[in-house]
Amino acid sequence: MPDSKTEELEIRLLADDEPDPVVVLHENGTSPFFLTCDHAGKIIPKSLGRLGVPESELDRHIAWDIGIAAVSEQIAAALDTTVVMQIYSRLVIDCNRDPLVPSSIAEISESTPIPGNMNLDPASRRARQREILEPYHARIAHELERRAEADRETIIVAMHSFTPIFKDEARPWHVGVLYNRDTVLAGIFLDLFRQEPGLVVGDNQPYFVSDLTDYTIPVHGEKRSLPHVEIEIRQDLITEESGQREWAERFIRLLPKAYRMMKSGV
């Protein structure tokens, strides 16, 4: 239990009428695949105002992974796949970063200053970690442990989207396959995406997985020795419903194929 001094330092981030940071779909899904969405939403707690950021900026990629929640929801519905999503903005706290690294609570995102994140005191930082990041990752861990206890097979797919232009530099990839120490599932997805007509596929592009730049895959995939891959879809392809449906259908078709290839050792 925290001592009285610690209790005095703790501040409340979320009000009672604000949504829980974690949304779980198909909790008892039968699919071996297990999807995570670290940046599924763009909600900012009322106690933080707008973080000093114009509303127009909060609709951009700096605040969330545009379109990825809708794609993941459609995959989940079609394949009975469990999805764990975090619905507060990454500008509040990035749930795909170790809370000890500076980019966990960004003071500048791309080229946009985030005034509400500057010069935070330890209690404010701790509140964001305690009320958003920790419940999200605790729920992922809980679901993975439940599956392990039931002797359920689990393959983690961390779902993300990326902006087509970053700091005035155009990104040509339609989809990126990201990995670090374990390349097995990533290699399968690289092969499958490259067979799709017209796709430009990023091999650890536009990002890569590392202990400093990621949290979900290193903690829940690598440390548990579970098969895993991180996927990035270019967000202009999934901003509209038609694109979300197209990419969901692609994954609905390719995920079972990837599973068969992984099991056969192809």
CYANA upper distance limits for C-alpha pairs under 8 A (distance plus 0.5 A):
  2 PRO  CA      6 THR  CA      6.29
  2 PRO  CA      7 GLU  CA      6.79
  3 ASP  CA      7 GLU  CA      6.81
  4 SER  CA      8 GLU  CA      6.73
  5 LYS  CA      9 LEU  CA      7.10
  6 THR  CA     10 GLU  CA      6.98
  9 LEU  CA    123 ALA  CA      6.56
 10 GLU  CA    123 ALA  CA      6.25
 10 GLU  CA    126 ARG  CA      8.34
 10 GLU  CA    127 ALA  CA      7.50
 11 ILE  CA    123 ALA  CA      6.97
 11 ILE  CA    124 SER  CA      7.32
 11 ILE  CA    127 ALA  CA      6.71
 12 ARG  CA    127 ALA  CA      6.93
 13 LEU  CA     45 PRO  CA      7.40
 13 LEU  CA     47 SER  CA      6.86
 13 LEU  CA    127 ALA  CA      6.38
 13 LEU  CA    128 ARG  CA      7.12
 13 LEU  CA    131 GLU  CA      7.46
 14 LEU  CA     18 GLU  CA      6.70
 14 LEU  CA     45 PRO  CA      6.48
 14 LEU  CA     46 LYS  CA      7.95
 14 LEU  CA     47 SER  CA      7.67
 14 LEU  CA    131 GLU  CA      7.78
 15 ALA  CA     45 PRO  CA      8.40
 15 ALA  CA     46 LYS  CA      8.21
 15 ALA  CA     47 SER  CA      8.44
 18 GLU  CA     45 PRO  CA      7.97
 21 PRO  CA     86 GLN  CA      5.91
 21 PRO  CA     87 ILE  CA      5.95
 21 PRO  CA     88 TYR  CA      6.62
 21 PRO  CA    131 GLU  CA      8.36
 21 PRO  CA    132 ILE  CA      6.23
 21 PRO  CA    135 PRO  CA      7.94
 21 PRO  CA    136 TYR  CA      7.32
 22 VAL  CA     84 VAL  CA      7.43
 22 VAL  CA     85 MET  CA      6.21
 22 VAL  CA     86 GLN  CA      5.38
 22 VAL  CA     87 ILE  CA      7.03
 22 VAL  CA    135 PRO  CA      7.68
 22 VAL  CA    136 TYR  CA      6.08
 22 VAL  CA    139 ARG  CA      8.18
 23 VAL  CA     84 VAL  CA      6.37
 23 VAL  CA     85 MET  CA      5.59
 23 VAL  CA     86 GLN  CA      6.92
 23 VAL  CA     87 ILE  CA      7.85
 24 VAL  CA     82 THR  CA      7.68
 24 VAL  CA     83 VAL  CA      6.15
 24 VAL  CA     84 VAL  CA      5.10
 24 VAL  CA     85 MET  CA      6.81
 25 LEU  CA     73 GLU  CA      8.15
 25 LEU  CA     76 ALA  CA      7.86
 25 LEU  CA     81 THR  CA      8.42
 25 LEU  CA     82 THR  CA      6.16
 25 LEU  CA     83 VAL  CA      5.64
 25 LEU  CA     84 VAL  CA      7.12
 26 HIS  CA     76 ALA  CA      7.48
 26 HIS  CA     77 ALA  CA      8.29
 26 HIS  CA     80 ASP  CA      6.83
 26 HIS  CA     81 THR  CA      6.61
 26 HIS  CA     82 THR  CA      5.20
 26 HIS  CA     83 VAL  CA      7.21
 27 GLU  CA     82 THR  CA      5.86
 27 GLU  CA     83 VAL  CA      7.95
 27 GLU  CA    143 GLU  CA      8.35
 28 ASN  CA     82 THR  CA      7.29
 29 GLY  CA     80 ASP  CA      5.30
 29 GLY  CA     81 THR  CA      5.41
 29 GLY  CA     82 THR  CA      5.63
 30 THR  CA     80 ASP  CA      6.29
 30 THR  CA     81 THR  CA      6.99
 31 SER  CA     79 LEU  CA      6.87
 31 SER  CA     80 ASP  CA      6.23
 31 SER  CA     81 THR  CA      5.49
 31 SER  CA     82 THR  CA      7.96
 32 PRO  CA     81 THR  CA      7.93
 32 PRO  CA    152 ARG  CA      7.82
 32 PRO  CA    153 GLU  CA      5.78
 32 PRO  CA    154 THR  CA      5.33
 32 PRO  CA    155 ILE  CA      6.36
 33 PHE  CA     81 THR  CA      6.56
 33 PHE  CA     82 THR  CA      7.79
 33 PHE  CA    154 THR  CA      6.29
 33 PHE  CA    155 ILE  CA      5.20
 33 PHE  CA    156 ILE  CA      6.48
 33 PHE  CA    157 VAL  CA      7.42
 34 PHE  CA     81 THR  CA      6.67
 34 PHE  CA     82 THR  CA      5.76
 34 PHE  CA     83 VAL  CA      6.61
 34 PHE  CA    154 THR  CA      6.84
 34 PHE  CA    155 ILE  CA      6.27
 34 PHE  CA    156 ILE  CA      5.35
 34 PHE  CA    157 VAL  CA      6.60
 35 LEU  CA     72 SER  CA      7.87
 35 LEU  CA     81 THR  CA      7.77
 35 LEU  CA     82 THR  CA      6.71
 35 LEU  CA     83 VAL  CA      5.11
 35 LEU  CA     84 VAL  CA      6.90
 35 LEU  CA    156 ILE  CA      6.42
 35 LEU  CA    157 VAL  CA      5.40
 35 LEU  CA    158 ALA  CA      6.26
 35 LEU  CA    159 MET  CA      7.21
 36 THR  CA     83 VAL  CA      6.14
 36 THR  CA     84 VAL  CA      5.43
 36 THR  CA     85 MET  CA      6.35
 36 THR  CA    156 ILE  CA      8.00
 36 THR  CA    157 VAL  CA      6.97
 36 THR  CA    158 ALA  CA      5.33
 36 THR  CA    159 MET  CA      6.43
 37 CYS  CA     68 ILE  CA      7.89
 37 CYS  CA     69 ALA  CA      7.39
 37 CYS  CA     72 SER  CA      8.49
 37 CYS  CA     83 VAL  CA      8.03
 37 CYS  CA     84 VAL  CA      6.81
 37 CYS  CA     85 MET  CA      5.08
 37 CYS  CA     86 GLN  CA      6.78
 37 CYS  CA    158 ALA  CA      6.77
 37 CYS  CA    159 MET  CA      5.83
 37 CYS  CA    160 HIS  CA      7.09
 38 ASP  CA     85 MET  CA      6.57
 38 ASP  CA     86 GLN  CA      5.82
 38 ASP  CA     87 ILE  CA      8.43
 38 ASP  CA     94 ASP  CA      8.28
 38 ASP  CA     95 CYS  CA      6.07
 38 ASP  CA     96 ASN  CA      6.55
 38 ASP  CA    158 ALA  CA      8.35
 38 ASP  CA    159 MET  CA      8.23
 38 ASP  CA    160 HIS  CA      8.09
 38 ASP  CA    216 THR  CA      8.41
 39 HIS  CA     64 TRP  CA      5.64
 39 HIS  CA     65 ASP  CA      5.80
 39 HIS  CA     85 MET  CA      7.97
 39 HIS  CA     86 GLN  CA      6.52
 39 HIS  CA     87 ILE  CA      7.11
 39 HIS  CA     88 TYR  CA      7.86
 39 HIS  CA     89 SER  CA      7.21
 39 HIS  CA     90 ARG  CA      6.58
 39 HIS  CA     94 ASP  CA      8.18
 39 HIS  CA     95 CYS  CA      7.75
 39 HIS  CA    160 HIS  CA      7.75
 40 ALA  CA     64 TRP  CA      6.81
 40 ALA  CA     65 ASP  CA      6.43
 40 ALA  CA     66 ILE  CA      8.04
 40 ALA  CA     68 ILE  CA      6.96
 40 ALA  CA     69 ALA  CA      5.71
 40 ALA  CA     85 MET  CA      6.40
 40 ALA  CA     86 GLN  CA      6.10
 40 ALA  CA     87 ILE  CA      5.59
 40 ALA  CA     88 TYR  CA      8.01
 40 ALA  CA     89 SER  CA      8.48
 41 GLY  CA     64 TRP  CA      6.23
 41 GLY  CA     65 ASP  CA      7.82
 41 GLY  CA     69 ALA  CA      8.28
 41 GLY  CA     86 GLN  CA      7.15
 41 GLY  CA     87 ILE  CA      4.33
 41 GLY  CA     88 TYR  CA      5.66
 41 GLY  CA     89 SER  CA      6.18
 42 LYS  CA     58 LEU  CA      7.63
 42 LYS  CA     59 ASP  CA      8.24
 42 LYS  CA     63 ALA  CA      6.20
 42 LYS  CA     64 TRP  CA      5.91
 42 LYS  CA     87 ILE  CA      6.86
 42 LYS  CA     88 TYR  CA      5.63
 42 LYS  CA     89 SER  CA      4.40
 42 LYS  CA     90 ARG  CA      7.73
 43 ILE  CA     87 ILE  CA      6.98
 43 ILE  CA     88 TYR  CA      4.95
 43 ILE  CA     89 SER  CA      5.76
 44 ILE  CA     48 LEU  CA      7.35
 44 ILE  CA     49 GLY  CA      7.81
 44 ILE  CA     50 ARG  CA      7.23
 44 ILE  CA     88 TYR  CA      6.52
 44 ILE  CA     89 SER  CA      6.49
 44 ILE  CA     92 VAL  CA      7.23
 45 PRO  CA     49 GLY  CA      7.52
 45 PRO  CA     88 TYR  CA      8.37
 46 LYS  CA     50 ARG  CA      8.46
 48 LEU  CA    116 GLY  CA      7.65
 50 ARG  CA     54 PRO  CA      7.87
 50 ARG  CA     55 GLU  CA      7.98
 50 ARG  CA    116 GLY  CA      8.31
 51 LEU  CA    114 ILE  CA      6.83
 51 LEU  CA    115 PRO  CA      6.60
 51 LEU  CA    116 GLY  CA      4.59
 51 LEU  CA    117 ASN  CA      7.42
 52 GLY  CA    114 ILE  CA      6.91
 52 GLY  CA    115 PRO  CA      5.78
 52 GLY  CA    116 GLY  CA      6.08
 53 VAL  CA     57 GLU  CA      7.06
 53 VAL  CA     58 LEU  CA      7.69
 53 VAL  CA    113 PRO  CA      8.20
 53 VAL  CA    114 ILE  CA      6.65
 53 VAL  CA    115 PRO  CA      7.68
 54 PRO  CA     58 LEU  CA      7.39
 55 GLU  CA     59 ASP  CA      7.45
 56 SER  CA     60 ARG  CA      7.69
 57 GLU  CA     62 ILE  CA      7.94
 57 GLU  CA     63 ALA  CA      8.03
 58 LEU  CA     62 ILE  CA      7.63
 58 LEU  CA     63 ALA  CA      5.79
 59 ASP  CA     63 ALA  CA      7.16
 59 ASP  CA     64 TRP  CA      8.35
 60 ARG  CA     64 TRP  CA      7.60
 60 ARG  CA     66 ILE  CA      8.25
 61 HIS  CA     65 ASP  CA      6.31
 61 HIS  CA     66 ILE  CA      6.84
 61 HIS  CA    162 PHE  CA      7.65
 61 HIS  CA    163 THR  CA      6.61
 62 ILE  CA     90 ARG  CA      7.97
 62 ILE  CA     91 LEU  CA      7.69
 62 ILE  CA    109 SER  CA      6.57
 62 ILE  CA    110 GLU  CA      7.58
 63 ALA  CA     89 SER  CA      5.73
 63 ALA  CA     90 ARG  CA      6.01
 63 ALA  CA     91 LEU  CA      6.11
 64 TRP  CA     89 SER  CA      6.19
 64 TRP  CA     90 ARG  CA      6.46
 65 ASP  CA    160 HIS  CA      6.54
 65 ASP  CA    161 SER  CA      5.55
 65 ASP  CA    162 PHE  CA      7.29
 65 ASP  CA    235 GLN  CA      8.00
 66 ILE  CA    161 SER  CA      6.88
 66 ILE  CA    162 PHE  CA      8.48
 66 ILE  CA    235 GLN  CA      6.38
 66 ILE  CA    238 ILE  CA      7.89
 66 ILE  CA    239 THR  CA      6.84
 67 GLY  CA     71 VAL  CA      6.99
 67 GLY  CA    161 SER  CA      7.77
 67 GLY  CA    235 GLN  CA      7.05
 67 GLY  CA    238 ILE  CA      5.65
 67 GLY  CA    239 THR  CA      5.73
 67 GLY  CA    240 GLU  CA      8.14
 67 GLY  CA    244 GLN  CA      7.15
 68 ILE  CA     72 SER  CA      6.59
 68 ILE  CA    159 MET  CA      7.23
 68 ILE  CA    160 HIS  CA      6.52
 68 ILE  CA    161 SER  CA      6.58
 68 ILE  CA    233 ILE  CA      8.42
 68 ILE  CA    238 ILE  CA      7.85
 68 ILE  CA    244 GLN  CA      8.40
 69 ALA  CA     73 GLU  CA      6.53
 69 ALA  CA     85 MET  CA      8.10
 70 ALA  CA     74 GLN  CA      6.84
 70 ALA  CA    244 GLN  CA      6.97
 71 VAL  CA     75 ILE  CA      6.88
 71 VAL  CA    238 ILE  CA      8.23
 71 VAL  CA    244 GLN  CA      5.69
 71 VAL  CA    245 ARG  CA      7.25
 71 VAL  CA    247 TRP  CA      7.21
 71 VAL  CA    248 ALA  CA      5.54
 72 SER  CA     76 ALA  CA      6.57
 72 SER  CA     83 VAL  CA      7.73
 72 SER  CA    159 MET  CA      7.95
 72 SER  CA    248 ALA  CA      7.51
 73 GLU  CA     77 ALA  CA      6.70
 73 GLU  CA     83 VAL  CA      8.01
 74 GLN  CA     78 ALA  CA      6.74
 74 GLN  CA    245 ARG  CA      7.95
 74 GLN  CA    248 ALA  CA      6.48
 75 ILE  CA     79 LEU  CA      6.53
 75 ILE  CA     80 ASP  CA      8.34
 75 ILE  CA     81 THR  CA      7.59
 75 ILE  CA    248 ALA  CA      6.05
 75 ILE  CA    249 GLU  CA      7.92
 75 ILE  CA    251 PHE  CA      7.35
 75 ILE  CA    252 ILE  CA      6.33
 76 ALA  CA     80 ASP  CA      5.63
 76 ALA  CA     81 THR  CA      4.83
 76 ALA  CA     82 THR  CA      6.80
 76 ALA  CA     83 VAL  CA      7.19
 77 ALA  CA     81 THR  CA      7.50
 78 ALA  CA    252 ILE  CA      7.42
 79 LEU  CA    252 ILE  CA      7.36
 84 VAL  CA    139 ARG  CA      8.34
 84 VAL  CA    140 ILE  CA      7.19
 85 MET  CA    136 TYR  CA      8.28
 86 GLN  CA     95 CYS  CA      8.28
 86 GLN  CA    136 TYR  CA      6.87
 88 TYR  CA     92 VAL  CA      7.63
 88 TYR  CA    132 ILE  CA      8.13
 89 SER  CA     93 ILE  CA      7.61
 89 SER  CA     94 ASP  CA      8.20
 90 ARG  CA     94 ASP  CA      4.87
 90 ARG  CA     95 CYS  CA      7.35
 90 ARG  CA    105 ILE  CA      8.47
 91 LEU  CA    105 ILE  CA      6.98
 91 LEU  CA    106 ALA  CA      7.02
 91 LEU  CA    109 SER  CA      8.49
 91 LEU  CA    114 ILE  CA      8.38
 92 VAL  CA    105 ILE  CA      6.93
 92 VAL  CA    117 ASN  CA      8.28
 92 VAL  CA    128 ARG  CA      7.50
 93 ILE  CA    104 SER  CA      6.20
 93 ILE  CA    105 ILE  CA      5.46
 93 ILE  CA    106 ALA  CA      8.29
 93 ILE  CA    128 ARG  CA      6.90
 93 ILE  CA    129 GLN  CA      7.63
 93 ILE  CA    132 ILE  CA      8.07
 93 ILE  CA    133 LEU  CA      7.60
 94 ASP  CA    103 SER  CA      8.04
 94 ASP  CA    104 SER  CA      5.55
 94 ASP  CA    105 ILE  CA      6.84
 94 ASP  CA    133 LEU  CA      8.13
 95 CYS  CA    104 SER  CA      8.03
 95 CYS  CA    132 ILE  CA      8.45
 95 CYS  CA    133 LEU  CA      5.90
 95 CYS  CA    136 TYR  CA      8.31
 95 CYS  CA    215 TYR  CA      7.83
 95 CYS  CA    216 THR  CA      8.33
 96 ASN  CA    104 SER  CA      8.45
 96 ASN  CA    213 THR  CA      8.10
 96 ASN  CA    214 ASP  CA      5.59
 96 ASN  CA    215 TYR  CA      5.15
 96 ASN  CA    216 THR  CA      6.21
 97 ARG  CA    101 VAL  CA      7.54
 97 ARG  CA    103 SER  CA      7.54
 97 ARG  CA    104 SER  CA      5.78
 97 ARG  CA    212 LEU  CA      7.56
 97 ARG  CA    213 THR  CA      6.66
 97 ARG  CA    214 ASP  CA      5.57
 97 ARG  CA    215 TYR  CA      5.39
 97 ARG  CA    216 THR  CA      8.40
 98 ASP  CA    104 SER  CA      6.97
 98 ASP  CA    211 ASP  CA      8.37
 98 ASP  CA    212 LEU  CA      7.49
 98 ASP  CA    214 ASP  CA      7.59
 98 ASP  CA    215 TYR  CA      6.13
 99 PRO  CA    104 SER  CA      5.73
 99 PRO  CA    105 ILE  CA      8.43
 99 PRO  CA    129 GLN  CA      7.60
100 LEU  CA    104 SER  CA      7.58
101 VAL  CA    212 LEU  CA      7.52
102 PRO  CA    106 ALA  CA      7.29
103 SER  CA    107 GLU  CA      8.47
105 ILE  CA    117 ASN  CA      7.05
106 ALA  CA    114 ILE  CA      7.65
106 ALA  CA    117 ASN  CA      7.08
107 GLU  CA    113 PRO  CA      6.54
107 GLU  CA    114 ILE  CA      5.56
107 GLU  CA    115 PRO  CA      7.39
107 GLU  CA    116 GLY  CA      8.49
107 GLU  CA    117 ASN  CA      5.75
107 GLU  CA    118 MET  CA      6.02
108 ILE  CA    112 THR  CA      5.93
108 ILE  CA    113 PRO  CA      4.83
108 ILE  CA    114 ILE  CA      6.01
109 SER  CA    113 PRO  CA      6.98
109 SER  CA    114 ILE  CA      7.67
110 GLU  CA    166 PHE  CA      7.83
110 GLU  CA    167 LYS  CA      7.14
111 SER  CA    167 LYS  CA      7.75
114 ILE  CA    118 MET  CA      7.44
120 LEU  CA    124 SER  CA      6.65
120 LEU  CA    125 ARG  CA      6.92
121 ASP  CA    125 ARG  CA      7.00
122 PRO  CA    126 ARG  CA      6.49
123 ALA  CA    127 ALA  CA      6.64
124 SER  CA    128 ARG  CA      7.12
125 ARG  CA    129 GLN  CA      6.92
126 ARG  CA    130 ARG  CA      6.39
127 ALA  CA    131 GLU  CA      6.44
128 ARG  CA    132 ILE  CA      6.21
128 ARG  CA    133 LEU  CA      7.49
129 GLN  CA    133 LEU  CA      5.42
129 GLN  CA    134 GLU  CA      6.44
130 ARG  CA    134 GLU  CA      5.89
130 ARG  CA    135 PRO  CA      7.71
131 GLU  CA    135 PRO  CA      6.90
132 ILE  CA    136 TYR  CA      6.83
133 LEU  CA    137 HIS  CA      6.85
134 GLU  CA    138 ALA  CA      6.32
135 PRO  CA    139 ARG  CA      6.54
136 TYR  CA    140 ILE  CA      6.95
137 HIS  CA    141 ALA  CA      6.60
137 HIS  CA    216 THR  CA      8.31
138 ALA  CA    142 HIS  CA      6.52
139 ARG  CA    143 GLU  CA      6.65
140 ILE  CA    144 LEU  CA      6.67
140 ILE  CA    220 HIS  CA      8.32
141 ALA  CA    145 GLU  CA      6.53
141 ALA  CA    220 HIS  CA      7.57
142 HIS  CA    146 ARG  CA      6.65
143 GLU  CA    147 ARG  CA      6.78
144 LEU  CA    148 ALA  CA      6.69
144 LEU  CA    154 THR  CA      8.14
145 GLU  CA    149 GLU  CA      6.60
146 ARG  CA    150 ALA  CA      6.77
147 ARG  CA    151 ASP  CA      6.63
147 ARG  CA    152 ARG  CA      5.34
147 ARG  CA    153 GLU  CA      7.74
147 ARG  CA    154 THR  CA      7.84
148 ALA  CA    152 ARG  CA      6.12
148 ALA  CA    153 GLU  CA      7.96
154 THR  CA    226 LEU  CA      7.27
154 THR  CA    227 PRO  CA      7.85
155 ILE  CA    226 LEU  CA      6.75
155 ILE  CA    227 PRO  CA      5.49
155 ILE  CA    228 HIS  CA      6.10
156 ILE  CA    221 GLY  CA      7.12
156 ILE  CA    226 LEU  CA      7.59
156 ILE  CA    227 PRO  CA      6.78
156 ILE  CA    228 HIS  CA      5.02
156 ILE  CA    229 VAL  CA      7.04
157 VAL  CA    228 HIS  CA      6.20
157 VAL  CA    229 VAL  CA      5.69
157 VAL  CA    230 GLU  CA      6.22
157 VAL  CA    231 ILE  CA      7.55
158 ALA  CA    216 THR  CA      7.99
158 ALA  CA    217 ILE  CA      7.72
158 ALA  CA    228 HIS  CA      8.29
158 ALA  CA    229 VAL  CA      6.90
158 ALA  CA    230 GLU  CA      5.09
158 ALA  CA    231 ILE  CA      6.60
159 MET  CA    230 GLU  CA      6.71
159 MET  CA    231 ILE  CA      5.69
159 MET  CA    232 GLU  CA      6.94
160 HIS  CA    230 GLU  CA      8.05
160 HIS  CA    231 ILE  CA      6.41
160 HIS  CA    232 GLU  CA      5.19
160 HIS  CA    233 ILE  CA      6.91
161 SER  CA    231 ILE  CA      8.32
161 SER  CA    232 GLU  CA      5.25
161 SER  CA    233 ILE  CA      5.00
161 SER  CA    234 ARG  CA      5.98
161 SER  CA    235 GLN  CA      5.84
162 PHE  CA    206 PRO  CA      8.44
162 PHE  CA    232 GLU  CA      6.69
162 PHE  CA    233 ILE  CA      6.64
162 PHE  CA    234 ARG  CA      5.41
162 PHE  CA    235 GLN  CA      5.96
163 THR  CA    171 ARG  CA      8.49
163 THR  CA    234 ARG  CA      6.52
163 THR  CA    235 GLN  CA      6.11
163 THR  CA    236 ASP  CA      7.82
164 PRO  CA    170 ALA  CA      6.45
164 PRO  CA    171 ARG  CA      5.75
164 PRO  CA    172 PRO  CA      8.02
164 PRO  CA    234 ARG  CA      6.48
164 PRO  CA    235 GLN  CA      7.23
164 PRO  CA    236 ASP  CA      7.20
165 ILE  CA    169 GLU  CA      5.81
165 ILE  CA    170 ALA  CA      4.94
165 ILE  CA    171 ARG  CA      6.36
166 PHE  CA    170 ALA  CA      7.09
166 PHE  CA    171 ARG  CA      8.03
171 ARG  CA    206 PRO  CA      8.01
172 PRO  CA    200 VAL  CA      7.35
173 TRP  CA    199 LEU  CA      8.08
173 TRP  CA    200 VAL  CA      5.30
173 TRP  CA    201 VAL  CA      5.92
173 TRP  CA    202 GLY  CA      6.14
173 TRP  CA    205 GLN  CA      8.26
173 TRP  CA    206 PRO  CA      8.19
173 TRP  CA    234 ARG  CA      7.65
174 HIS  CA    199 LEU  CA      6.51
174 HIS  CA    200 VAL  CA      5.85
174 HIS  CA    201 VAL  CA      6.62
174 HIS  CA    202 GLY  CA      8.17
174 HIS  CA    233 ILE  CA      6.66
174 HIS  CA    234 ARG  CA      5.80
174 HIS  CA    237 LEU  CA      8.14
175 VAL  CA    199 LEU  CA      8.08
175 VAL  CA    200 VAL  CA      7.40
175 VAL  CA    201 VAL  CA      5.80
175 VAL  CA    202 GLY  CA      6.58
175 VAL  CA    231 ILE  CA      7.74
175 VAL  CA    232 GLU  CA      6.00
175 VAL  CA    233 ILE  CA      4.97
175 VAL  CA    234 ARG  CA      6.44
176 GLY  CA    201 VAL  CA      6.21
176 GLY  CA    202 GLY  CA      4.69
176 GLY  CA    203 ASP  CA      6.62
176 GLY  CA    204 ASN  CA      6.91
176 GLY  CA    205 GLN  CA      5.94
176 GLY  CA    206 PRO  CA      7.02
176 GLY  CA    207 TYR  CA      8.35
176 GLY  CA    231 ILE  CA      6.35
176 GLY  CA    232 GLU  CA      5.33
176 GLY  CA    233 ILE  CA      6.94
177 VAL  CA    186 ALA  CA      6.64
177 VAL  CA    189 PHE  CA      7.54
177 VAL  CA    190 LEU  CA      7.00
177 VAL  CA    201 VAL  CA      8.03
177 VAL  CA    202 GLY  CA      6.55
177 VAL  CA    203 ASP  CA      6.02
177 VAL  CA    204 ASN  CA      6.14
177 VAL  CA    205 GLN  CA      7.50
177 VAL  CA    229 VAL  CA      7.67
177 VAL  CA    230 GLU  CA      6.57
177 VAL  CA    231 ILE  CA      5.58
177 VAL  CA    232 GLU  CA      7.03
178 LEU  CA    186 ALA  CA      7.29
178 LEU  CA    203 ASP  CA      7.20
178 LEU  CA    204 ASN  CA      5.01
178 LEU  CA    205 GLN  CA      7.46
178 LEU  CA    207 TYR  CA      7.37
178 LEU  CA    208 PHE  CA      5.75
178 LEU  CA    209 VAL  CA      6.49
178 LEU  CA    229 VAL  CA      6.84
178 LEU  CA    230 GLU  CA      5.42
178 LEU  CA    231 ILE  CA      6.65
178 LEU  CA    232 GLU  CA      8.14
179 TYR  CA    183 THR  CA      6.69
179 TYR  CA    186 ALA  CA      6.82
179 TYR  CA    204 ASN  CA      7.03
179 TYR  CA    208 PHE  CA      6.75
179 TYR  CA    209 VAL  CA      5.72
179 TYR  CA    229 VAL  CA      6.48
179 TYR  CA    230 GLU  CA      6.88
180 ASN  CA    208 PHE  CA      7.67
180 ASN  CA    209 VAL  CA      5.68
180 ASN  CA    210 SER  CA      6.68
181 ARG  CA    222 GLU  CA      8.20
182 ASP  CA    186 ALA  CA      8.39
182 ASP  CA    222 GLU  CA      8.13
182 ASP  CA    227 PRO  CA      8.31
182 ASP  CA    228 HIS  CA      8.25
183 THR  CA    187 GLY  CA      6.32
184 VAL  CA    188 ILE  CA      7.10
184 VAL  CA    227 PRO  CA      8.30
184 VAL  CA    262 MET  CA      8.15
185 LEU  CA    189 PHE  CA      6.84
185 LEU  CA    227 PRO  CA      7.20
185 LEU  CA    228 HIS  CA      6.80
185 LEU  CA    229 VAL  CA      6.61
185 LEU  CA    258 ALA  CA      8.17
185 LEU  CA    262 MET  CA      7.34
186 ALA  CA    190 LEU  CA      6.61
186 ALA  CA    228 HIS  CA      8.16
186 ALA  CA    229 VAL  CA      6.03
186 ALA  CA    230 GLU  CA      8.36
187 GLY  CA    191 ASP  CA      6.81
188 ILE  CA    192 LEU  CA      6.75
188 ILE  CA    258 ALA  CA      6.80
188 ILE  CA    261 MET  CA      7.73
188 ILE  CA    262 MET  CA      7.85
189 PHE  CA    193 PHE  CA      6.42
189 PHE  CA    258 ALA  CA      7.31
190 LEU  CA    194 ARG  CA      6.55
190 LEU  CA    201 VAL  CA      7.71
190 LEU  CA    203 ASP  CA      7.62
191 ASP  CA    195 GLN  CA      6.94
192 LEU  CA    196 GLU  CA      7.32
192 LEU  CA    254 LEU  CA      7.76
192 LEU  CA    258 ALA  CA      8.19
193 PHE  CA    199 LEU  CA      7.50
193 PHE  CA    201 VAL  CA      7.19
194 ARG  CA    199 LEU  CA      7.17
194 ARG  CA    200 VAL  CA      7.99
194 ARG  CA    201 VAL  CA      6.93
202 GLY  CA    206 PRO  CA      7.10
204 ASN  CA    208 PHE  CA      5.23
204 ASN  CA    209 VAL  CA      8.16
208 PHE  CA    213 THR  CA      8.32
209 VAL  CA    213 THR  CA      6.86
209 VAL  CA    214 ASP  CA      6.38
209 VAL  CA    217 ILE  CA      8.23
209 VAL  CA    230 GLU  CA      8.41
210 SER  CA    214 ASP  CA      6.15
210 SER  CA    218 PRO  CA      7.84
211 ASP  CA    215 TYR  CA      7.08
211 ASP  CA    218 PRO  CA      6.73
214 ASP  CA    218 PRO  CA      7.35
215 TYR  CA    219 VAL  CA      6.35
216 THR  CA    220 HIS  CA      6.15
216 THR  CA    221 GLY  CA      7.68
217 ILE  CA    221 GLY  CA      5.20
217 ILE  CA    222 GLU  CA      6.74
217 ILE  CA    228 HIS  CA      7.67
217 ILE  CA    229 VAL  CA      8.10
217 ILE  CA    230 GLU  CA      7.92
218 PRO  CA    222 GLU  CA      5.37
218 PRO  CA    223 LYS  CA      6.76
219 VAL  CA    223 LYS  CA      5.88
219 VAL  CA    224 ARG  CA      7.92
220 HIS  CA    224 ARG  CA      6.37
220 HIS  CA    226 LEU  CA      8.20
221 GLY  CA    225 SER  CA      6.39
221 GLY  CA    226 LEU  CA      5.48
221 GLY  CA    227 PRO  CA      7.11
221 GLY  CA    228 HIS  CA      6.32
222 GLU  CA    226 LEU  CA      6.89
222 GLU  CA    228 HIS  CA      8.38
233 ILE  CA    237 LEU  CA      7.97
233 ILE  CA    238 ILE  CA      8.19
234 ARG  CA    238 ILE  CA      7.75
235 GLN  CA    239 THR  CA      6.43
237 LEU  CA    243 GLY  CA      5.97
237 LEU  CA    244 GLN  CA      7.95
238 ILE  CA    242 SER  CA      8.12
238 ILE  CA    243 GLY  CA      5.03
238 ILE  CA    244 GLN  CA      5.07
238 ILE  CA    247 TRP  CA      7.83
239 THR  CA    243 GLY  CA      7.26
239 THR  CA    244 GLN  CA      7.47
240 GLU  CA    244 GLN  CA      6.82
241 GLU  CA    245 ARG  CA      6.56
242 SER  CA    246 GLU  CA      6.68
243 GLY  CA    247 TRP  CA      6.66
244 GLN  CA    248 ALA  CA      6.51
245 ARG  CA    249 GLU  CA      6.54
246 GLU  CA    250 ARG  CA      6.80
247 TRP  CA    251 PHE  CA      6.84
248 ALA  CA    252 ILE  CA      6.56
249 GLU  CA    253 ARG  CA      6.68
250 ARG  CA    254 LEU  CA      6.57
251 PHE  CA    255 LEU  CA      6.00
252 ILE  CA    256 PRO  CA      7.81
253 ARG  CA    257 LYS  CA      7.57
254 LEU  CA    258 ALA  CA      6.51
255 LEU  CA    259 TYR  CA      6.71
256 PRO  CA    260 ARG  CA      6.83
257 LYS  CA    261 MET  CA      6.76
258 ALA  CA    262 MET  CA      6.57
259 TYR  CA    263 LYS  CA      6.67
260 ARG  CA    264 SER  CA      6.61
261 MET  CA    265 GLY  CA      6.48
261 MET  CA    266 VAL  CA      5.62
262 MET  CA    266 VAL  CA      6.88
